[in-house]
Amino acid sequence: NKGFIQDVVRAMLSEATKTPEKPKAKYEVMDQFQRFDQNGDGVIDKQELARVLKHLDANVWSDQSIGQIMTVADTNKDGKIQFDEFLEWIFGKSDGRSGVMSKLEHHMTAASVACDLEDPDDLLEQLQGWRQYVDMGCLRVLPPECCTKTCEALVRLILNSSKLLESSALRPAYGCCRQIRAILQAVEQLLDESSRQHIQRIGVSTSRTAIKGFTVERSDGLRYSTGPLPTQWEPLGVGERVVEVSGTAAAVTAASSRRGSPAPDGRRTSSPAPDDPIVGTLTLVTNLGRKLDFQSALGAQGTPFQFKAPEGEEIEQLSFSNRTCTGVKTVPVVVSWTTQQVTTVRRDFQKIAKCFWPLLLKLAFKMGPKYGNYALLEGRRLGLDVTAPAAAVSTAVGKVPSCWDVSAMGGLGPSGIPTISVAGVTLSEADARHMQELLNMTFERFSLPPDEVGKAKVPIALQLVKASRLQNWNCWGGYSARIAEIREELATMSRDGCSFQFLSDPKTSNHMEALSSSLDDESNSRWLFHAISMEGSKAVLREDFDIDTAGAEDGMLYGRGIYLTEWCSEVDRMTCEDEEGLRCMLLCRTTLGRVWRDEALLPDKVNLIHQCTGGEYHGVLGDRQEKSPGCARDFVVYDRNQVYPEFVLWYRRVYD
C-alpha cells in the first residue's frame, strides 16, 4: 500500500513540474490567488487567508495552522503573500519537490502508514493535512491527471482502511470519512466547473444575401445582440465554448446605411442599420471541434476575417462594423480541461465514490439519522444508487391533501391511499393567472454592470406557458413524516425554554392561498422556488422522482444542500431551454423548522451543516443583504424530505 501511494505521488510530482510553463496554468494559479485576495489589492494577508479557509472548515483550519502557512509562504516576512511567493509556495523553486506536492507526498504516505499500523487517530491527522493542501488549491492549479491520481490513491486507502474504521471509535472514524469527502468534493467541484456553461446558445438572423443579426445568450439570460432578433438558434452543449471565429465580409451595396454605436472596447464605430447586413458568412468553432456555419444563400462574398481566443479563454462577444467582424471579446475559463480529460477524471471520481459511499453511509447512520440522511443527499447528488438502511426508513404516510384531485390518481383505495402513486394535474386558467401574478411579483430584473449598459439585454419578465400540480404519494409521505418530526422537535424545544423565531413570510406565501394551498405554520413551512435540470423536468411524473438528483446546479456557499429562493428570477438564471424554447422551475413546500440565520459573506459551512444534521437546527437562512446589497436570500435544507415539489412551471423569458 505504501509503495503504491509513493508511485502515485511520484506521478503527481512529474505532472506538477510541467505545470508552471503552461499559459493556461498561469491563469489558473492567478485565479486561485485571487480567491484568497478578496479585496483585490494584489496581496493575501492573514485575515483574508483565514476568512477563506475557515469558510471551508473552521475545525480543520485553526489560527495556528493558518499562521504556519503564512510563515512558510511569506518569504520576505512583510506579513503578506505576493503572487510570486504564492507561486513558489505552490510549485517550489525549480523541481516542484519543495512546493505543496512535497507536503502532499508526506501526508499521503503517512496516511498509508497509519492505515497499515491500524492507528485511526494518526490516520485522521494525516487526512486533515492532506485535505488542507487540497483546500489551498493544489488540485485546481495542477493538471487534471493529478485529480486522477488522487482518486487512485483514495481508492487504495479506503479498501485498506474500511475494516479499521468500522471497528474503531465512531467519532474519529467518521471524522476520517469527512476528510476523505472534503478531498473528493474538491475534485467534484472541478468537474462541475469544467462542465459549466458561460454561453448557452448562439442566434443569427439571415437573409438570402447576408447575415443581418447575431446574438450571444449567456446562461444567466444576458444577451449581446447586433441587428435583428435571431431567426435561428444553435445551443452549445455542456462544457462547450466558442474559441474561434471566421468568415467573410458582406458585399457593399449603394443602399447601405450606417449609424454609430459603441464597440466592446467603448469606442464609437459605425455599425449596421436595422436592415443592413453585418457579415456575409460566419463560422464559429468550439473547443470540442464542432463548427457552427451560418451562411447566406450567396455564400462567401468579401474580405475574410478570423479571430481566436487565447489559450484558456473563450469568446463572449463579437463586434461588427462596415459589414464585417472587427474583433472579439474573450473571458477566462478557470477550468479548461479537454473533453477526454473530463471523461477520465469523472470515471475515476465515480469509481472512488462508489467505493467510498457504503462506508460513509454506514458510519453516518451510526452517528444519527440526520447525519445519515445528509450522506444520502450527497450520494444521490453524485448519481449514486444509495439507500438508507432498512431500520432508518420511515414508513409513515400523511393524509391526502384536500387540494389534490384524487380522480387523477384513480381514486382512493380501501386503505385511503391513492390507486395511482403519482399524477400531474394541469392548473385551470384561473389558477394559471394567479401563478403568473406570482411570477410577476417575485421577478426582479438584475442590474447590468456599468460597462455593459447599452450593450446587453436582460430578461424583463417570465411568461408562464403551462403549469401543473404534482401529486406524488411517496414524496408526500416522506414530507409529511418529516413535518411531524420537526413539529415535535420544535414543541420540545419550546417546553425546554429554547427560544427561536419563525421567519417573516417570504413573498410567495400569502399569494398561494388563492390556489387553496395552505402550509403548516407550526413547522415553519414556506413556499419557495427551486431550480430543476432539464433531465429532472422530464422525470417529475415518475414515481421515484427525487429532488436530490433533479435539481439544477445548486450553490456550495452553505455546503451541499437543497437551495431555494423567494425570487423566481434567481432560479431562472440556473435554467436551460428545451427544444420547444421552454424553461422549467419548481415551486415547493419547504419545511424550515428552527432556522440558523447567517449573515457572513463566507460562512463556516461545515458548522452550518453540523448544526442542521447533528444539532438542533433544521435549515439555514443565508442573509447577506446588509453586507452585500442586492444579494438575494438563500434558504438551504439538508434533508430532501423537508421539500415537497408541489408545482412544476414551464415558461419563457421575455426581453425588451
N, C-alpha and C positions, 0 to 999 in steps of 0.2 A: 504494500500500500504506500509506504513512504517513498519507495523508488518510483512508483507511478506518479505520485504528486510532484516529485522533483523533475521528472521528464516533462510534465505538463508545464511547470513553471519555466523550465528552460525554453520551451517552445514559445511561451508568452514573452519571455525576455528577448528572444530573437525577433519577434514582431515589434516589440516596443522600441528597439534600437533603430528601426527603419522609420518610425513614425514622424519625428520632427522635420524630416526632409520633404514630407508630402504637403503641398499647398493647402489642401482641404483640412489636414490635421491641424495646421496652424490656426485655422479659423475655429476648429472645434476646441482647441486649447483656450483661445481667446474667449469663446462663448462660455466655457466653464469658469474662466477667471471672472467674467462679468456677472455670473450668477452669484458670486461672493461680493463683488464690488457693487454694492447696492446703491450707493449714491453717485456712482459714475465718475469718481474723481481720479480713476486710474490706478488706485492702490487698494489693498484689502487691509483694514485694521482689525484688531482683535474683536471688537464689538460686532462688526459685520460678519466675521467668520463664525462667531458664536451664535448669532441670530439664525443663520442658515443651517448650521449643523444641529442646533438644539431643536429646530423645526423638524428635522428628520428623526431624532430620538434624544431627548434630554437625558435619559438614563444612561445611554452609551457615551454621550459627549459631555463629560464633566468639564468644569473650568480648568482642571489640571491637564486633561488630555488636549484641550484646545490650546492651552499655554505651551504644551510641548510642540505642537505643530508650528506655532509662531516662532518658538526658539530655533527650530531646525530650518524653517523656510526663510526667516528674516535674516539673511546672511550679513547685511550691512548694519543690523541692530538699530534701525531707526524706528522700530515699533510698527512697521507696516511692511506688507509684502508687495513688491513691484512685480510687473509681469515677467521680467527676466528671472527674478527669483522664483516665481511660481513655476515657470518653465523648467528651471534647473531642479526644483524640488520634485516635479513630476518625472522627468526623464533622466536626471543625473547629469554629470558633467560631459560624458562622452559615450560610454558604453551602455548606459541605462541601468547598470548594476547599483549605482549609488542613489537612484531615484526610488519612487514608490514601489516599483516592481521588486526591488530587493527586499523591501519591507513585507510585501505580499508573499514573497518566497518564504520568509521566516514564519509568518503566521499560517500559511497553508501547510507547510511541512510540520510545524509544531502541532497543528490540529490533528494531523495524521498520527503523529507520535502519541498524542493524548488519547486518541481512539485505541491505538494498539495497547496502551498501558491501562485502558479502562478507567480513565480519570475524567469524569464528566465535568467537574469544576474547571479543570485546565482546558478542556475542550471548549467550554463556554467562553473562557477568557480569550482563547486563540481565535474563535469565530468572531468575537466582538472586534478584535484587532483587524482581522480580515475585512469585516464589514466596514470599519472606519475608513479604510483606504478606498473602498468602493464608494462610500459616501462622498469622499473628496473628489470623485470624478475620474478615477483611473480607467474604468471601462469606457467612459464616454470619450476620452481623448486618445485611446488606443484603438488599433484596428479591430474589426468585428471578430477576427479569429480569436482574440483574447476572451471574448464572451463565450465562444465555443469551448475553449479550453477551461474556462471557469465552470461551465456546466459539466464537462467531463470529470473535473476534479470533485465536484459536489456529488455526482452520482456515485463515484467510488467511496467517498466519505460516508454517504448515507447508507450504502449497502453494508459497510463495516461497522457503523455505529448504531444501527436500529435496535439491536438486542440490548446494547449497553443503555441506550436512552429509555427504552421501555422498562428496564429493571432498575433504573436509578431513581433518586428523589424527583418528584414530579416537577417542582418549580425550576431547578436548573436544567432538567431535560427539556421542558417546554421552552425555556429561555434559549437553549441551543437551536431549537426549531425556528424560533422567531428571528434569530440572527441569520440562519440559512434563508428564511423567507425574505429578509431585507436585502440580501445579496441577489437573490433571484428577482426581486422587484426592480432592481437597477437594470437588469437585463430586459425585463418585461417593458420597462419604460422606454428603453432604447428601441425596442421592436415597435412599440406604439408610435414613437416619433418618426421612425423610418418609413412608416406606412401612412403618416398623416398627410392630408391634402391641404395645400395652401390655395391652389387654384382648382375649382371644382369643374368648370366647363368653359368652353370657348364658343362664341357665337359669331356668325357672319351674316351679312345681307349682300346678296349678289344680284347682278343684272346680266344681260346677255354679253355685255362688253367688258365688265369690270366688277370689282368688289367695291361696294359702296359703304359698308358698315362693318365694324369689328368691335367685339365686346369680350372682355375677360371678367368672369364672375368668380369671386373668391368664395371660400367655404362659409364665411361669416355673412354672406349676402352682398357685400360691397361690390359694385360694378364699375369698371373702367370702360367707357364707350366712346367710340368715334363714329359719327354718321348715324344712319337709321338703325332702329331696333333689329336684332337678328331674326332672320327667317330660317336659320339652320343652326342647331346646337350640336356640339361634339363634347360629350363628357370625358373627363380624364379618370383613369382607373385609380385604385388605391396605390399610393406611393408613386404615382406618375407625375412628372414635371416637364414643362417645356424648357428645353435647353438650347434650341437653335431656331432661328427664323430666317427664311429666304423667300425670294420671289422676284417679280418684275414690276416696274412702274406701269401705271395706266397711260394709254395713249392720250395725247393732248388734243382737245377739240376747241373750236372757236367759241363754243357756248359755255365753257367752263368759267366759274366764278370763285372768288376767294373771300375769306374773312379771317381776321386774326383770332387766335386762341392760344392759350398757354401750353407749351410743351412740358414734358415731365420735369425738365430742369428749371422751369419757371419763366423762361424767356418767351417773348411773343413771336410766334411764327405764323405763316399762312397755313390754313387748314381748309378742308373742303366745305363747300356749301352743302345744304341738306341733300341735294341730288347729284353732287359731284363725286366721281369715283375717288377712292383713297389709294388703291393699288390695282394693278392688272391681275396679278396672281399672288398667292400667298401659300407657303408651306411651313408648317411647324413640325419640329422633330422633338420627341420626348426622350427622357432618359432611358426608356425601355426600347428605344429604337423604332417606335411607331411614327409614321408620317401622317400628318393631317393636311391633306391637299385641298385647298379652296381655289377653284379655277372658274373663270368665266368661260363662256362658250368660245370666245376667240383665243383663249389660251395665252401663252407668253406674248408680251407686246413690247414693253420698253426696257429701259436700263435695269439690269439685275441688281439686287441688294442681298446682303447676308450679314447676320449678326449671331454671335454665340455668347452664351453665358460663361463666365469664368468657372473653373472647376470648383465644385462645392456651392454653386449658386443656381437659381432658376429665374426664368424670365417672368416678370409680373405684368409689365405694361409695354405697349408699343406706341411710338409716336409717329404721326404721319404729317407730311407736308408736300405740296407740289406733286400730288398724285403718286407718292412713293413712301416707303417706310424709311424714316430718317434716324431711328435709334430705338433702343430698348432700355427699360429699367429692370435691374435684377435685384433679387433679395437672397440672403444666405440660406442655405439648407443646413441645419445643425447636424443632422444625422444623414449623411449622404451615402448610404450603403447601396451596393448593387442589388438587383433582384436575386441573384444567386446567393449573395452573402446573407440577405434577409432570410431566404429559404433555409439555408444551412443553420443559422443561429436559431430560427424558430423551431426547426426539427429537434435540435439538441435541447432547447429550452423545454419543449413539450416532453421530451424523454425524462429530464430531471423532475419535471412537475409530476408526472405520473408515478415516478419512483418515490417522491417525497411526500405526496399528499396523504396517502394512507397513514403514515406515521404522524403527520401533523394533526390529522383528524382524531386519531386515537388519543393523543395526549391532550388535545384541545377539549374534547368532551370530558376527559377526566378532570380538567380544570373547572368545568362547569358548562351548562347548556348554552349560555351566551357566547362563551369562547368557541364552542363547537359550531354554533350557527354562523359565527363570523368566518371561521375557517371554511365552512361550506360555501358561503357567499364568495370568498376569494377564489376557491377552486372552480366554482361554476363560471365565474367571470373569465377564467382561462380556458373554458370549454371542456373541462374535465368531467367525466361521468362519475360524480361523487354523491354519496348519500349518507344520511345520518345513521348511526347505529339504531337498531330496532327499538331499543329502550328509550331513545331520545325523540322518537317520532310521536307527535301529538295526534290523537285520534278524535279530538273534539271537533265538532262542527257547530256552526251557528244556525240561526233561523233564517229562512228565506227572506231577503229584504222585501219590504212592501212595494218598493218601486220597480221590482223585477216583473217582466212579462213571462210568467211561467208557462204560458201556452207555447212560447217559442222553444221551450225545453221539454215538450211532450207532456206537460202537466206534472203533478206530484205523484210519487208512488205511495204505497201503503205506509211507509215509514216517514213520509213527509219530505223525502228527498227528490229533487227533480229527476225525471226519467233520463233526460239527456244532460250530460255534465256541463256542457258549455254551449253558449249561443251568443250571437251578436244581434242586437235589436236596433234597427235604424231609427234615429230620432225623428219625431214629427216635425213638420215645418215650423210650428210654433216653438218647439224646444230648440230646433236648429237656430232660430233667430236669437233666442236667449244665449245660446252658446257663441254666436257671432258677436253679440254685445259683450260677452265676457272677454273674447279675444281682443276686441277694440279697447276695452277698459284696461287690459293687462299688457298692452303693447306699448313699448317705449322706443322711439327712434333713437338709435345711437348716434352720437356726435362724431363728425369727421375730424381728424387732426387738422390743424391749420394749413399744412402743406397739401392736403387732399381736397380742400374746399374748392368746388368748381371743376374738379377733375373726375370725381367719382359720384356714384349714386348709391343710396342705401334704401332698403325696403321701408315703406311708409305705413304698411298695414299687412295683415294676413287675412285672406279671403277664404272662409270655410266653404268647402266643396261638399263634403259628406261627413257624417258623424254617427257613431254607434255606441250604445251602452253595452259593455262587456259583462256577461253573466256567466262566470266561471265558478262552479260549485266547489271545486278543490281549492282554488285560490282563496275563495271566500271563507272556507272552513279554517284554513291556516291563519287568515287575517282575524277572524272572529276570536279564535283561541288566544291569539297574542293580545288583542284588545282586553280580553278578560284578565289575562295575567298582569298587564300593565295597570289596569284599573285597580286590581287587588294590591299591587305593589305601592301605588300612589296612596291608597287608603291606609295602608300600614305605616307608610312614612308620615302621613298626616297625624295619625294617632300617636306616633313616637315623637311628635313635635318638630319634625323636619319641615322647614319652610321652602316652598317653591312657588313659582308664578306660572300661570298659564299665559301663553302668548296672546298678544292682541291679534284680532282677526287679520290675516293676510287679505289681500284684495279679492281673492277668489271666493271667500267663504259665504258672505251674505247673499251673493247673487245666485248661488246654487239652490236656494230654497224654491226658486221658480221651477226647478226641474224635479221637485219632490224628492230631493236628495239631502237628507239631514245627516249630521255627523254625531259621533259620540263625544260630547264635550268633556265627560269625566276622564277620558284618557288623553285629552288634549289633541284631538284629531283635527286635521285641516285639509282643505283642497289645495293641491299643488300640482304643477306641471312637471313632466319628466320626458326627457328625450328618448326616442326609440330608434334603433337602427332600421334600415330598410328590410333586412332579413327578419328582424324581430317583428316588424309590422305585418309581415306575411304569415306569422305564426300566432297572432293574437287569438284566433279562434280554435287553437289546438288545446286539447285537454291538459297537456303538460306545459302550457305556456309558463315561462319563468322570467320574471322581471330581472333576475340576476344576470341572465345571458342576453336579454332582448334590448337592453339599454344601449343608446349611442355612447360615444366616448364621454365618460364622466371625468370630473376633476380628480386631482390627487392631493389638493391642498390640505384636506382633513382626513387623508388616508383613503384606502379603498372602501367605498361605501356606495349607497344609493343616493344620488344628488338630485334634489328637487328645488323648484323655484316658484315664486308667486307671479313671475312675469313670463308670458308666452314668448315674448321677443328674445329672452335669454335662451330658451330651449331652441328656438328657430335657428340660431347660429350654429347649432350642432347637427342639423338635419341634412339629409341628402334627398335629391329629387329622383322619383321613379320614372319609368318610361312614359307615363302619362303626364309628366310635368307636375306631379303632386308630391307633397311632403307630409310627414306624419309626426304626431306627438301624442302623449297620453296625459289625461287629467286624472289624478289619483287621489283616493282617500289615503291620508298619511297619518299614522298614529305616532305622535312625537313624545308623549309621556312627559317625564321630567327632562327638561332641555338644558343642556350646557351651552350657555351663551359665551361666545369667544369673539373678541374684537381685535385680536392680533393680526397683523399683516402676514406674519409667518408663525402660525400656531404650532404648539408642540403636538403634532398629530398622533404620536404614539400614546401620549397621555389621554388625548380625547378618545381614542379607540378603547383604551383600557377603562375609562370612566363609563363607557356605554356597553362594553362587553364583560367587564369584571367589577364594575362599580354600581352606583345607584342611579345612573342616568340612562336615558333611552334614546336620545338623539342630540344632535348638535345644531345650533343656530350660529352660522358664521356671519357676523355682522361687522363688516369693515367700513361702513358708510361714513363714519366720523373721520377715520384716518385716511380713507381713500374715497372722497366724494364721487358719487356716480356709480359706485360699485354695488351691484345687486346683492341681496342677502342670499346665502346658501343654507338650505335645510338638508341635513345628512342623517341617515339612519344606517345601521349596520346589520339589520335583520330583514330579510325580504318579506317576512310575514307582517311587518309594520306598514307595508304599502299594498294597497289593492288598486290595480288599474281599472278604473270604472268606465272611462270614456276614451275611445280612440278617435282622433280628429285628423281628417285629411284636408289639406288646404294648399293654397298657392300664395307666394309672395306677391305683393303689389308694390310697384315702383311708380315714381312720378311719370 
